[in-house]
Amino acid sequence: MKQISFRWGYKIFLAISLIFMQVALWAQEGDKTVTTKTTESTTTQWYSSPWLWVAAGAVFIIILVALMRGNSSTSETRTTVIKDNV
């Protein structure tokens, strides 16, 4: 008896799922005409200008030189003392 109810439950579930699939397919089907309007505009991006790359490279080199040079205006002498325990 249990096996019969599982069969009917499976068939009912299958029928309901197929009905939902049909509804989804009917929803996709349409005879409506859709008009789309597209506009084109030509704009240049900021990174496509060569003078900008030259200016950015110059600023990068100036910052790099400033960081590599450090603070060389003050000169310090350092003495390291090593004590031997004899």
N, CA, C and O atoms as a Maestro MAE file, in Angstrom:
{
 s_m_m2io_version
 :::
 2.0.0
}

f_m_ct {
 s_m_title
 :::
 protein
 m_atom[344] {
  # First column is atom index #
  i_m_mmod_type
  r_m_x_coord
  r_m_y_coord
  r_m_z_coord
  i_m_residue_number
  s_m_chain_name
  s_m_pdb_residue_name
  s_m_pdb_atom_name
  i_m_atomic_number
  :::
  1 25 0.814 -1.191 0.000 1 A "MET " " N  " 7
  2 3 0.000 0.000 0.000 1 A "MET " " CA " 6
  3 2 0.858 1.256 0.000 1 A "MET " " C  " 6
  4 15 0.544 2.245 -0.662 1 A "MET " " O  " 8
  5 25 1.965 1.193 0.768 2 A "LYS " " N  " 7
  6 3 2.860 2.340 0.827 2 A "LYS " " CA " 6
  7 2 3.473 2.634 -0.535 2 A "LYS " " C  " 6
  8 15 3.635 3.795 -0.912 2 A "LYS " " O  " 8
  9 25 3.806 1.602 -1.257 3 A "GLN " " N  " 7
  10 3 4.451 1.767 -2.549 3 A "GLN " " CA " 6
  11 2 3.521 2.450 -3.552 3 A "GLN " " C  " 6
  12 15 3.985 3.209 -4.403 3 A "GLN " " O  " 8
  13 25 2.253 2.197 -3.465 4 A "ILE " " N  " 7
  14 3 1.295 2.818 -4.370 4 A "ILE " " CA " 6
  15 2 1.211 4.316 -4.103 4 A "ILE " " C  " 6
  16 15 1.151 5.107 -5.044 4 A "ILE " " O  " 8
  17 25 1.204 4.712 -2.837 5 A "SER " " N  " 7
  18 3 1.107 6.137 -2.514 5 A "SER " " CA " 6
  19 2 2.365 6.883 -2.954 5 A "SER " " C  " 6
  20 15 2.277 8.038 -3.371 5 A "SER " " O  " 8
  21 25 3.532 6.246 -2.870 6 A "PHE " " N  " 7
  22 3 4.755 6.889 -3.346 6 A "PHE " " CA " 6
  23 2 4.712 7.084 -4.856 6 A "PHE " " C  " 6
  24 15 5.183 8.099 -5.369 6 A "PHE " " O  " 8
  25 25 4.155 6.126 -5.554 7 A "ARG " " N  " 7
  26 3 4.047 6.250 -7.005 7 A "ARG " " CA " 6
  27 2 3.136 7.411 -7.376 7 A "ARG " " C  " 6
  28 15 3.457 8.200 -8.265 7 A "ARG " " O  " 8
  29 25 1.998 7.515 -6.694 8 A "TRP " " N  " 7
  30 3 1.076 8.608 -6.989 8 A "TRP " " CA " 6
  31 2 1.686 9.948 -6.596 8 A "TRP " " C  " 6
  32 15 1.509 10.941 -7.301 8 A "TRP " " O  " 8
  33 25 2.390 9.981 -5.495 9 A "GLY " " N  " 7
  34 3 3.046 11.222 -5.081 9 A "GLY " " CA " 6
  35 2 4.093 11.663 -6.090 9 A "GLY " " C  " 6
  36 15 4.221 12.849 -6.395 9 A "GLY " " O  " 8
  37 25 4.839 10.692 -6.605 10 A "TYR " " N  " 7
  38 3 5.848 10.991 -7.617 10 A "TYR " " CA " 6
  39 2 5.200 11.513 -8.893 10 A "TYR " " C  " 6
  40 15 5.693 12.465 -9.498 10 A "TYR " " O  " 8
  41 25 4.100 10.894 -9.300 11 A "LYS " " N  " 7
  42 3 3.410 11.330 -10.513 11 A "LYS " " CA " 6
  43 2 2.811 12.725 -10.342 11 A "LYS " " C  " 6
  44 15 2.865 13.538 -11.265 11 A "LYS " " O  " 8
  45 25 2.245 13.004 -9.178 12 A "ILE " " N  " 7
  46 3 1.667 14.328 -8.931 12 A "ILE " " CA " 6
  47 2 2.762 15.388 -8.907 12 A "ILE " " C  " 6
  48 15 2.605 16.468 -9.477 12 A "ILE " " O  " 8
  49 25 3.871 15.073 -8.244 13 A "PHE " " N  " 7
  50 3 4.995 16.018 -8.219 13 A "PHE " " CA " 6
  51 2 5.520 16.283 -9.625 13 A "PHE " " C  " 6
  52 15 5.817 17.427 -9.970 13 A "PHE " " O  " 8
  53 25 5.634 15.257 -10.420 14 A "LEU " " N  " 7
  54 3 6.115 15.400 -11.788 14 A "LEU " " CA " 6
  55 2 5.152 16.234 -12.622 14 A "LEU " " C  " 6
  56 15 5.586 17.075 -13.409 14 A "LEU " " O  " 8
  57 25 3.857 16.014 -12.459 15 A "ALA " " N  " 7
  58 3 2.862 16.777 -13.214 15 A "ALA " " CA " 6
  59 2 2.895 18.254 -12.826 15 A "ALA " " C  " 6
  60 15 2.827 19.124 -13.695 15 A "ALA " " O  " 8
  61 25 2.998 18.541 -11.536 16 A "ILE " " N  " 7
  62 3 3.035 19.940 -11.081 16 A "ILE " " CA " 6
  63 2 4.295 20.633 -11.575 16 A "ILE " " C  " 6
  64 15 4.242 21.785 -12.007 16 A "ILE " " O  " 8
  65 25 5.438 19.935 -11.515 17 A "SER " " N  " 7
  66 3 6.676 20.560 -11.986 17 A "SER " " CA " 6
  67 2 6.631 20.806 -13.496 17 A "SER " " C  " 6
  68 15 7.160 21.813 -13.967 17 A "SER " " O  " 8
  69 25 6.017 19.916 -14.254 18 A "LEU " " N  " 7
  70 3 5.888 20.134 -15.693 18 A "LEU " " CA " 6
  71 2 4.953 21.300 -16.001 18 A "LEU " " C  " 6
  72 15 5.181 22.043 -16.955 18 A "LEU " " O  " 8
  73 25 3.903 21.462 -15.197 19 A "ILE " " N  " 7
  74 3 3.005 22.605 -15.383 19 A "ILE " " CA " 6
  75 2 3.761 23.906 -15.144 19 A "ILE " " C  " 6
  76 15 3.609 24.861 -15.905 19 A "ILE " " O  " 8
  77 25 4.574 23.949 -14.091 20 A "PHE " " N  " 7
  78 3 5.358 25.159 -13.823 20 A "PHE " " CA " 6
  79 2 6.362 25.439 -14.937 20 A "PHE " " C  " 6
  80 15 6.612 26.598 -15.271 20 A "PHE " " O  " 8
  81 25 6.932 24.394 -15.509 21 A "MET " " N  " 7
  82 3 7.855 24.590 -16.632 21 A "MET " " CA " 6
  83 2 7.130 25.182 -17.831 21 A "MET " " C  " 6
  84 15 7.659 26.064 -18.507 21 A "MET " " O  " 8
  85 25 5.923 24.701 -18.095 22 A "GLN " " N  " 7
  86 3 5.146 25.234 -19.211 22 A "GLN " " CA " 6
  87 2 4.798 26.701 -18.995 22 A "GLN " " C  " 6
  88 15 4.847 27.499 -19.931 22 A "GLN " " O  " 8
  89 25 4.448 27.054 -17.771 23 A "VAL " " N  " 7
  90 3 4.135 28.456 -17.467 23 A "VAL " " CA " 6
  91 2 5.362 29.322 -17.687 23 A "VAL " " C  " 6
  92 15 5.255 30.424 -18.225 23 A "VAL " " O  " 8
  93 25 6.526 28.837 -17.277 24 A "ALA " " N  " 7
  94 3 7.753 29.606 -17.477 24 A "ALA " " CA " 6
  95 2 8.069 29.757 -18.962 24 A "ALA " " C  " 6
  96 15 8.527 30.816 -19.392 24 A "ALA " " O  " 8
  97 25 7.831 28.721 -19.738 25 A "LEU " " N  " 7
  98 3 8.088 28.808 -21.176 25 A "LEU " " CA " 6
  99 2 7.101 29.733 -21.867 25 A "LEU " " C  " 6
  100 15 7.480 30.458 -22.787 25 A "LEU " " O  " 8
  101 25 5.852 29.723 -21.447 26 A "TRP " " N  " 7
  102 3 4.870 30.635 -22.035 26 A "TRP " " CA " 6
  103 2 5.201 32.075 -21.687 26 A "TRP " " C  " 6
  104 15 4.948 32.982 -22.480 26 A "TRP " " O  " 8
  105 25 5.763 32.289 -20.507 27 A "ALA " " N  " 7
  106 3 6.106 33.652 -20.102 27 A "ALA " " CA " 6
  107 2 7.238 34.204 -20.957 27 A "ALA " " C  " 6
  108 15 7.310 35.412 -21.179 27 A "ALA " " O  " 8
  109 25 8.116 33.342 -21.436 28 A "GLN " " N  " 7
  110 3 9.223 33.806 -22.267 28 A "GLN " " CA " 6
  111 2 8.785 34.082 -23.695 28 A "GLN " " C  " 6
  112 15 9.408 34.884 -24.391 28 A "GLN " " O  " 8
  113 25 7.748 33.443 -24.126 29 A "GLU " " N  " 7
  114 3 7.296 33.597 -25.497 29 A "GLU " " CA " 6
  115 2 6.460 34.865 -25.597 29 A "GLU " " C  " 6
  116 15 5.516 35.061 -24.831 29 A "GLU " " O  " 8
  117 25 6.809 35.712 -26.534 30 A "GLY " " N  " 7
  118 3 6.039 36.934 -26.669 30 A "GLY " " CA " 6
  119 2 6.047 37.443 -28.092 30 A "GLY " " C  " 6
  120 15 7.027 37.279 -28.818 30 A "GLY " " O  " 8
  121 25 4.944 38.065 -28.487 31 A "ASP " " N  " 7
  122 3 4.835 38.636 -29.817 31 A "ASP " " CA " 6
  123 2 4.980 40.148 -29.788 31 A "ASP " " C  " 6
  124 15 4.696 40.820 -30.779 31 A "ASP " " O  " 8
  125 25 5.408 40.672 -28.688 32 A "LYS " " N  " 7
  126 3 5.539 42.120 -28.557 32 A "LYS " " CA " 6
  127 2 6.794 42.592 -29.285 32 A "LYS " " C  " 6
  128 15 7.813 41.902 -29.323 32 A "LYS " " O  " 8
  129 25 6.690 43.770 -29.851 33 A "THR " " N  " 7
  130 3 7.864 44.360 -30.484 33 A "THR " " CA " 6
  131 2 8.484 45.341 -29.505 33 A "THR " " C  " 6
  132 15 7.794 46.153 -28.890 33 A "THR " " O  " 8
  133 25 9.759 45.252 -29.377 34 A "VAL " " N  " 7
  134 3 10.488 46.103 -28.451 34 A "VAL " " CA " 6
  135 2 11.386 47.009 -29.264 34 A "VAL " " C  " 6
  136 15 12.154 46.542 -30.105 34 A "VAL " " O  " 8
  137 25 11.293 48.299 -29.015 35 A "THR " " N  " 7
  138 3 12.165 49.251 -29.693 35 A "THR " " CA " 6
  139 2 13.189 49.752 -28.693 35 A "THR " " C  " 6
  140 15 12.861 50.123 -27.566 35 A "THR " " O  " 8
  141 25 14.417 49.754 -29.127 36 A "THR " " N  " 7
  142 3 15.491 50.251 -28.276 36 A "THR " " CA " 6
  143 2 16.142 51.440 -28.951 36 A "THR " " C  " 6
  144 15 16.271 51.485 -30.174 36 A "THR " " O  " 8
  145 25 16.544 52.389 -28.148 37 A "LYS " " N  " 7
  146 3 17.201 53.582 -28.661 37 A "LYS " " CA " 6
  147 2 18.612 53.624 -28.085 37 A "LYS " " C  " 6
  148 15 18.806 53.626 -26.869 37 A "LYS " " O  " 8
  149 25 19.577 53.656 -28.976 38 A "THR " " N  " 7
  150 3 20.960 53.718 -28.533 38 A "THR " " CA " 6
  151 2 21.576 55.020 -29.012 38 A "THR " " C  " 6
  152 15 21.315 55.485 -30.122 38 A "THR " " O  " 8
  153 25 22.384 55.586 -28.164 39 A "THR " " N  " 7
  154 3 23.094 56.809 -28.526 39 A "THR " " CA " 6
  155 2 24.584 56.556 -28.387 39 A "THR " " C  " 6
  156 15 25.026 55.845 -27.485 39 A "THR " " O  " 8
  157 25 25.338 57.139 -29.278 40 A "GLU " " N  " 7
  158 3 26.788 56.990 -29.244 40 A "GLU " " CA " 6
  159 2 27.421 58.332 -28.973 40 A "GLU " " C  " 6
  160 15 27.016 59.356 -29.522 40 A "GLU " " O  " 8
  161 25 28.413 58.308 -28.122 41 A "SER " " N  " 7
  162 3 29.178 59.520 -27.869 41 A "SER " " CA " 6
  163 2 30.650 59.136 -27.788 41 A "SER " " C  " 6
  164 15 31.007 58.098 -27.231 41 A "SER " " O  " 8
  165 25 31.476 59.972 -28.342 42 A "THR " " N  " 7
  166 3 32.905 59.692 -28.322 42 A "THR " " CA " 6
  167 2 33.547 60.551 -27.250 42 A "THR " " C  " 6
  168 15 33.493 61.780 -27.295 42 A "THR " " O  " 8
  169 25 34.146 59.889 -26.298 43 A "THR " " N  " 7
  170 3 34.870 60.578 -25.234 43 A "THR " " CA " 6
  171 2 36.248 59.962 -25.130 43 A "THR " " C  " 6
  172 15 36.435 58.777 -25.407 43 A "THR " " O  " 8
  173 25 37.192 60.760 -24.737 44 A "THR " " N  " 7
  174 3 38.543 60.250 -24.546 44 A "THR " " CA " 6
  175 2 38.770 60.038 -23.062 44 A "THR " " C  " 6
  176 15 38.325 60.822 -22.224 44 A "THR " " O  " 8
  177 25 39.456 58.987 -22.766 45 A "GLN " " N  " 7
  178 3 39.756 58.676 -21.374 45 A "GLN " " CA " 6
  179 2 40.964 59.484 -20.928 45 A "GLN " " C  " 6
  180 15 41.791 59.897 -21.741 45 A "GLN " " O  " 8
  181 25 41.052 59.701 -19.619 46 A "TRP " " N  " 7
  182 3 42.133 60.529 -19.093 46 A "TRP " " CA " 6
  183 2 43.488 59.862 -19.284 46 A "TRP " " C  " 6
  184 15 44.498 60.555 -19.399 46 A "TRP " " O  " 8
  185 25 43.534 58.548 -19.319 47 A "TYR " " N  " 7
  186 3 44.815 57.855 -19.427 47 A "TYR " " CA " 6
  187 2 45.270 57.676 -20.870 47 A "TYR " " C  " 6
  188 15 46.309 57.063 -21.113 47 A "TYR " " O  " 8
  189 25 44.521 58.196 -21.823 48 A "SER " " N  " 7
  190 3 44.945 58.067 -23.213 48 A "SER " " CA " 6
  191 2 45.774 59.260 -23.679 48 A "SER " " C  " 6
  192 15 46.243 59.272 -24.817 48 A "SER " " O  " 8
  193 25 45.961 60.258 -22.827 49 A "SER " " N  " 7
  194 3 46.753 61.434 -23.197 49 A "SER " " CA " 6
  195 2 48.227 61.180 -22.898 49 A "SER " " C  " 6
  196 15 48.567 60.844 -21.763 49 A "SER " " O  " 8
  197 25 49.114 61.332 -23.888 50 A "PRO " " N  " 7
  198 3 50.536 61.063 -23.657 50 A "PRO " " CA " 6
  199 2 51.194 62.066 -22.712 50 A "PRO " " C  " 6
  200 15 52.105 61.707 -21.967 50 A "PRO " " O  " 8
  201 25 50.736 63.331 -22.736 51 A "TRP " " N  " 7
  202 3 51.359 64.319 -21.854 51 A "TRP " " CA " 6
  203 2 51.109 63.973 -20.393 51 A "TRP " " C  " 6
  204 15 51.922 64.307 -19.532 51 A "TRP " " O  " 8
  205 25 50.006 63.314 -20.105 52 A "LEU " " N  " 7
  206 3 49.704 62.925 -18.733 52 A "LEU " " CA " 6
  207 2 50.669 61.845 -18.258 52 A "LEU " " C  " 6
  208 15 51.100 61.860 -17.105 52 A "LEU " " O  " 8
  209 25 51.009 60.908 -19.142 53 A "TRP " " N  " 7
  210 3 51.960 59.863 -18.777 53 A "TRP " " CA " 6
  211 2 53.353 60.439 -18.544 53 A "TRP " " C  " 6
  212 15 54.070 59.997 -17.647 53 A "TRP " " O  " 8
  213 25 53.732 61.421 -19.348 54 A "VAL " " N  " 7
  214 3 55.041 62.057 -19.165 54 A "VAL " " CA " 6
  215 2 55.078 62.797 -17.832 54 A "VAL " " C  " 6
  216 15 56.058 62.695 -17.095 54 A "VAL " " O  " 8
  217 25 54.023 63.537 -17.518 55 A "ALA " " N  " 7
  218 3 53.971 64.276 -16.256 55 A "ALA " " CA " 6
  219 2 53.968 63.321 -15.063 55 A "ALA " " C  " 6
  220 15 54.653 63.568 -14.071 55 A "ALA " " O  " 8
  221 25 53.210 62.242 -15.153 56 A "ALA " " N  " 7
  222 3 53.171 61.272 -14.056 56 A "ALA " " CA " 6
  223 2 54.520 60.592 -13.879 56 A "ALA " " C  " 6
  224 15 54.943 60.345 -12.750 56 A "ALA " " O  " 8
  225 25 55.204 60.285 -14.986 57 A "GLY " " N  " 7
  226 3 56.538 59.694 -14.893 57 A "GLY " " CA " 6
  227 2 57.536 60.640 -14.260 57 A "GLY " " C  " 6
  228 15 58.373 60.218 -13.462 57 A "GLY " " O  " 8
  229 25 57.457 61.930 -14.610 58 A "ALA " " N  " 7
  230 3 58.372 62.911 -14.023 58 A "ALA " " CA " 6
  231 2 58.128 63.045 -12.523 58 A "ALA " " C  " 6
  232 15 59.080 63.097 -11.744 58 A "ALA " " O  " 8
  233 25 56.881 63.100 -12.120 59 A "VAL " " N  " 7
  234 3 56.567 63.190 -10.690 59 A "VAL " " CA " 6
  235 2 57.043 61.942 -9.962 59 A "VAL " " C  " 6
  236 15 57.576 62.041 -8.857 59 A "VAL " " O  " 8
  237 25 56.861 60.773 -10.560 60 A "PHE " " N  " 7
  238 3 57.316 59.530 -9.944 60 A "PHE " " CA " 6
  239 2 58.829 59.519 -9.775 60 A "PHE " " C  " 6
  240 15 59.331 59.107 -8.729 60 A "PHE " " O  " 8
  241 25 59.558 59.966 -10.788 61 A "ILE " " N  " 7
  242 3 61.024 59.991 -10.695 61 A "ILE " " CA " 6
  243 2 61.477 60.977 -9.631 61 A "ILE " " C  " 6
  244 15 62.413 60.689 -8.885 61 A "ILE " " O  " 8
  245 25 60.828 62.137 -9.547 62 A "ILE " " N  " 7
  246 3 61.194 63.125 -8.523 62 A "ILE " " CA " 6
  247 2 60.957 62.560 -7.129 62 A "ILE " " C  " 6
  248 15 61.799 62.722 -6.245 62 A "ILE " " O  " 8
  249 25 59.835 61.907 -6.923 63 A "ILE " " N  " 7
  250 3 59.557 61.311 -5.609 63 A "ILE " " CA " 6
  251 2 60.538 60.189 -5.312 63 A "ILE " " C  " 6
  252 15 60.995 60.059 -4.176 63 A "ILE " " O  " 8
  253 25 60.868 59.381 -6.301 64 A "LEU " " N  " 7
  254 3 61.807 58.285 -6.114 64 A "LEU " " CA " 6
  255 2 63.192 58.799 -5.753 64 A "LEU " " C  " 6
  256 15 63.840 58.254 -4.859 64 A "LEU " " O  " 8
  257 25 63.652 59.839 -6.434 65 A "VAL " " N  " 7
  258 3 64.966 60.417 -6.129 65 A "VAL " " CA " 6
  259 2 64.963 61.016 -4.732 65 A "VAL " " C  " 6
  260 15 65.940 60.868 -3.999 65 A "VAL " " O  " 8
  261 25 63.882 61.692 -4.350 66 A "ALA " " N  " 7
  262 3 63.810 62.296 -3.023 66 A "ALA " " CA " 6
  263 2 63.836 61.230 -1.930 66 A "ALA " " C  " 6
  264 15 64.446 61.435 -0.880 66 A "ALA " " O  " 8
  265 25 63.193 60.120 -2.162 67 A "LEU " " N  " 7
  266 3 63.190 59.062 -1.153 67 A "LEU " " CA " 6
  267 2 64.522 58.329 -1.088 67 A "LEU " " C  " 6
  268 15 64.958 57.937 -0.006 67 A "LEU " " O  " 8
  269 25 65.169 58.142 -2.222 68 A "MET " " N  " 7
  270 3 66.445 57.429 -2.239 68 A "MET " " CA " 6
  271 2 67.577 58.274 -1.665 68 A "MET " " C  " 6
  272 15 68.524 57.750 -1.079 68 A "MET " " O  " 8
  273 25 67.467 59.547 -1.837 69 A "ARG " " N  " 7
  274 3 68.525 60.435 -1.368 69 A "ARG " " CA " 6
  275 2 68.523 60.521 0.147 69 A "ARG " " C  " 6
  276 15 69.585 60.545 0.769 69 A "ARG " " O  " 8
  277 25 67.367 60.565 0.734 70 A "GLY " " N  " 7
  278 3 67.277 60.614 2.188 70 A "GLY " " CA " 6
  279 2 67.682 61.977 2.710 70 A "GLY " " C  " 6
  280 15 67.620 62.975 1.992 70 A "GLY " " O  " 8
  281 25 68.094 62.010 3.957 71 A "ASN " " N  " 7
  282 3 68.512 63.254 4.605 71 A "ASN " " CA " 6
  283 2 70.030 63.279 4.639 71 A "ASN " " C  " 6
  284 15 70.632 62.905 5.646 71 A "ASN " " O  " 8
  285 25 70.650 63.709 3.564 72 A "SER " " N  " 7
  286 3 72.111 63.683 3.477 72 A "SER " " CA " 6
  287 2 72.736 65.003 3.914 72 A "SER " " C  " 6
  288 15 73.954 65.154 3.824 72 A "SER " " O  " 8
  289 25 71.945 65.956 4.383 73 A "SER " " N  " 7
  290 3 72.509 67.247 4.777 73 A "SER " " CA " 6
  291 2 73.234 67.157 6.113 73 A "SER " " C  " 6
  292 15 74.155 67.940 6.347 73 A "SER " " O  " 8
  293 25 72.869 66.261 6.977 74 A "THR " " N  " 7
  294 3 73.562 66.102 8.259 74 A "THR " " CA " 6
  295 2 74.470 64.895 8.160 74 A "THR " " C  " 6
  296 15 74.061 63.817 7.731 74 A "THR " " O  " 8
  297 25 75.706 65.100 8.566 75 A "SER " " N  " 7
  298 3 76.647 63.985 8.540 75 A "SER " " CA " 6
  299 2 76.959 63.584 9.975 75 A "SER " " C  " 6
  300 15 77.256 64.429 10.819 75 A "SER " " O  " 8
  301 25 76.890 62.333 10.227 76 A "GLU " " N  " 7
  302 3 77.169 61.813 11.556 76 A "GLU " " CA " 6
  303 2 78.313 60.826 11.449 76 A "GLU " " C  " 6
  304 15 78.460 60.114 10.456 76 A "GLU " " O  " 8
  305 25 79.102 60.802 12.476 77 A "THR " " N  " 7
  306 3 80.150 59.794 12.548 77 A "THR " " CA " 6
  307 2 79.757 58.812 13.635 77 A "THR " " C  " 6
  308 15 79.352 59.201 14.730 77 A "THR " " O  " 8
  309 25 79.878 57.592 13.328 78 A "ARG " " N  " 7
  310 3 79.507 56.559 14.277 78 A "ARG " " CA " 6
  311 2 80.738 55.738 14.609 78 A "ARG " " C  " 6
  312 15 81.556 55.413 13.748 78 A "ARG " " O  " 8
  313 25 80.837 55.421 15.868 79 A "THR " " N  " 7
  314 3 81.946 54.611 16.335 79 A "THR " " CA " 6
  315 2 81.374 53.386 17.031 79 A "THR " " C  " 6
  316 15 80.522 53.495 17.913 79 A "THR " " O  " 8
  317 25 81.843 52.254 16.633 80 A "THR " " N  " 7
  318 3 81.392 51.010 17.239 80 A "THR " " CA " 6
  319 2 82.503 50.493 18.133 80 A "THR " " C  " 6
  320 15 83.641 50.319 17.696 80 A "THR " " O  " 8
  321 25 82.158 50.247 19.391 81 A "VAL " " N  " 7
  322 3 83.133 49.750 20.361 81 A "VAL " " CA " 6
  323 2 82.773 48.311 20.681 81 A "VAL " " C  " 6
  324 15 81.642 48.004 21.060 81 A "VAL " " O  " 8
  325 25 83.754 47.437 20.522 82 A "ILE " " N  " 7
  326 3 83.556 46.022 20.825 82 A "ILE " " CA " 6
  327 2 84.491 45.672 21.963 82 A "ILE " " C  " 6
  328 15 85.706 45.844 21.862 82 A "ILE " " O  " 8
  329 25 83.910 45.176 23.051 83 A "LYS " " N  " 7
  330 3 84.728 44.794 24.212 83 A "LYS " " CA " 6
  331 2 84.953 43.295 24.178 83 A "LYS " " C  " 6
  332 15 84.036 42.504 23.954 83 A "LYS " " O  " 8
  333 25 86.201 42.936 24.408 84 A "ASP " " N  " 7
  334 3 86.547 41.522 24.489 84 A "ASP " " CA " 6
  335 2 86.610 41.128 25.954 84 A "ASP " " C  " 6
  336 15 87.285 41.785 26.746 84 A "ASP " " O  " 8
  337 25 85.929 40.086 26.314 85 A "ASN " " N  " 7
  338 3 86.021 39.552 27.680 85 A "ASN " " CA " 6
  339 2 87.113 38.486 27.695 85 A "ASN " " C  " 6
  340 15 86.907 37.352 27.262 85 A "ASN " " O  " 8
  341 25 88.245 38.869 28.190 86 A "VAL " " N  " 7
  342 3 89.370 37.950 28.179 86 A "VAL " " CA " 6
  343 2 89.564 37.351 29.529 86 A "VAL " " C  " 6
  344 15 90.473 36.544 29.721 86 A "VAL " " O  " 8
  :::
 }
 m_bond[343] {
  # First column is bond index #
  i_m_from
  i_m_to
  i_m_order
  :::
  1 1 2 1
  2 2 3 1
  3 3 4 2
  4 3 5 1
  5 5 6 1
  6 6 7 1
  7 7 8 2
  8 7 9 1
  9 9 10 1
  10 10 11 1
  11 11 12 2
  12 11 13 1
  13 13 14 1
  14 14 15 1
  15 15 16 2
  16 15 17 1
  17 17 18 1
  18 18 19 1
  19 19 20 2
  20 19 21 1
  21 21 22 1
  22 22 23 1
  23 23 24 2
  24 23 25 1
  25 25 26 1
  26 26 27 1
  27 27 28 2
  28 27 29 1
  29 29 30 1
  30 30 31 1
  31 31 32 2
  32 31 33 1
  33 33 34 1
  34 34 35 1
  35 35 36 2
  36 35 37 1
  37 37 38 1
  38 38 39 1
  39 39 40 2
  40 39 41 1
  41 41 42 1
  42 42 43 1
  43 43 44 2
  44 43 45 1
  45 45 46 1
  46 46 47 1
  47 47 48 2
  48 47 49 1
  49 49 50 1
  50 50 51 1
  51 51 52 2
  52 51 53 1
  53 53 54 1
  54 54 55 1
  55 55 56 2
  56 55 57 1
  57 57 58 1
  58 58 59 1
  59 59 60 2
  60 59 61 1
  61 61 62 1
  62 62 63 1
  63 63 64 2
  64 63 65 1
  65 65 66 1
  66 66 67 1
  67 67 68 2
  68 67 69 1
  69 69 70 1
  70 70 71 1
  71 71 72 2
  72 71 73 1
  73 73 74 1
  74 74 75 1
  75 75 76 2
  76 75 77 1
  77 77 78 1
  78 78 79 1
  79 79 80 2
  80 79 81 1
  81 81 82 1
  82 82 83 1
  83 83 84 2
  84 83 85 1
  85 85 86 1
  86 86 87 1
  87 87 88 2
  88 87 89 1
  89 89 90 1
  90 90 91 1
  91 91 92 2
  92 91 93 1
  93 93 94 1
  94 94 95 1
  95 95 96 2
  96 95 97 1
  97 97 98 1
  98 98 99 1
  99 99 100 2
  100 99 101 1
  101 101 102 1
  102 102 103 1
  103 103 104 2
  104 103 105 1
  105 105 106 1
  106 106 107 1
  107 107 108 2
  108 107 109 1
  109 109 110 1
  110 110 111 1
  111 111 112 2
  112 111 113 1
  113 113 114 1
  114 114 115 1
  115 115 116 2
  116 115 117 1
  117 117 118 1
  118 118 119 1
  119 119 120 2
  120 119 121 1
  121 121 122 1
  122 122 123 1
  123 123 124 2
  124 123 125 1
  125 125 126 1
  126 126 127 1
  127 127 128 2
  128 127 129 1
  129 129 130 1
  130 130 131 1
  131 131 132 2
  132 131 133 1
  133 133 134 1
  134 134 135 1
  135 135 136 2
  136 135 137 1
  137 137 138 1
  138 138 139 1
  139 139 140 2
  140 139 141 1
  141 141 142 1
  142 142 143 1
  143 143 144 2
  144 143 145 1
  145 145 146 1
  146 146 147 1
  147 147 148 2
  148 147 149 1
  149 149 150 1
  150 150 151 1
  151 151 152 2
  152 151 153 1
  153 153 154 1
  154 154 155 1
  155 155 156 2
  156 155 157 1
  157 157 158 1
  158 158 159 1
  159 159 160 2
  160 159 161 1
  161 161 162 1
  162 162 163 1
  163 163 164 2
  164 163 165 1
  165 165 166 1
  166 166 167 1
  167 167 168 2
  168 167 169 1
  169 169 170 1
  170 170 171 1
  171 171 172 2
  172 171 173 1
  173 173 174 1
  174 174 175 1
  175 175 176 2
  176 175 177 1
  177 177 178 1
  178 178 179 1
  179 179 180 2
  180 179 181 1
  181 181 182 1
  182 182 183 1
  183 183 184 2
  184 183 185 1
  185 185 186 1
  186 186 187 1
  187 187 188 2
  188 187 189 1
  189 189 190 1
  190 190 191 1
  191 191 192 2
  192 191 193 1
  193 193 194 1
  194 194 195 1
  195 195 196 2
  196 195 197 1
  197 197 198 1
  198 198 199 1
  199 199 200 2
  200 199 201 1
  201 201 202 1
  202 202 203 1
  203 203 204 2
  204 203 205 1
  205 205 206 1
  206 206 207 1
  207 207 208 2
  208 207 209 1
  209 209 210 1
  210 210 211 1
  211 211 212 2
  212 211 213 1
  213 213 214 1
  214 214 215 1
  215 215 216 2
  216 215 217 1
  217 217 218 1
  218 218 219 1
  219 219 220 2
  220 219 221 1
  221 221 222 1
  222 222 223 1
  223 223 224 2
  224 223 225 1
  225 225 226 1
  226 226 227 1
  227 227 228 2
  228 227 229 1
  229 229 230 1
  230 230 231 1
  231 231 232 2
  232 231 233 1
  233 233 234 1
  234 234 235 1
  235 235 236 2
  236 235 237 1
  237 237 238 1
  238 238 239 1
  239 239 240 2
  240 239 241 1
  241 241 242 1
  242 242 243 1
  243 243 244 2
  244 243 245 1
  245 245 246 1
  246 246 247 1
  247 247 248 2
  248 247 249 1
  249 249 250 1
  250 250 251 1
  251 251 252 2
  252 251 253 1
  253 253 254 1
  254 254 255 1
  255 255 256 2
  256 255 257 1
  257 257 258 1
  258 258 259 1
  259 259 260 2
  260 259 261 1
  261 261 262 1
  262 262 263 1
  263 263 264 2
  264 263 265 1
  265 265 266 1
  266 266 267 1
  267 267 268 2
  268 267 269 1
  269 269 270 1
  270 270 271 1
  271 271 272 2
  272 271 273 1
  273 273 274 1
  274 274 275 1
  275 275 276 2
  276 275 277 1
  277 277 278 1
  278 278 279 1
  279 279 280 2
  280 279 281 1
  281 281 282 1
  282 282 283 1
  283 283 284 2
  284 283 285 1
  285 285 286 1
  286 286 287 1
  287 287 288 2
  288 287 289 1
  289 289 290 1
  290 290 291 1
  291 291 292 2
  292 291 293 1
  293 293 294 1
  294 294 295 1
  295 295 296 2
  296 295 297 1
  297 297 298 1
  298 298 299 1
  299 299 300 2
  300 299 301 1
  301 301 302 1
  302 302 303 1
  303 303 304 2
  304 303 305 1
  305 305 306 1
  306 306 307 1
  307 307 308 2
  308 307 309 1
  309 309 310 1
  310 310 311 1
  311 311 312 2
  312 311 313 1
  313 313 314 1
  314 314 315 1
  315 315 316 2
  316 315 317 1
  317 317 318 1
  318 318 319 1
  319 319 320 2
  320 319 321 1
  321 321 322 1
  322 322 323 1
  323 323 324 2
  324 323 325 1
  325 325 326 1
  326 326 327 1
  327 327 328 2
  328 327 329 1
  329 329 330 1
  330 330 331 1
  331 331 332 2
  332 331 333 1
  333 333 334 1
  334 334 335 1
  335 335 336 2
  336 335 337 1
  337 337 338 1
  338 338 339 1
  339 339 340 2
  340 339 341 1
  341 341 342 1
  342 342 343 1
  343 343 344 2
  :::
 }
}
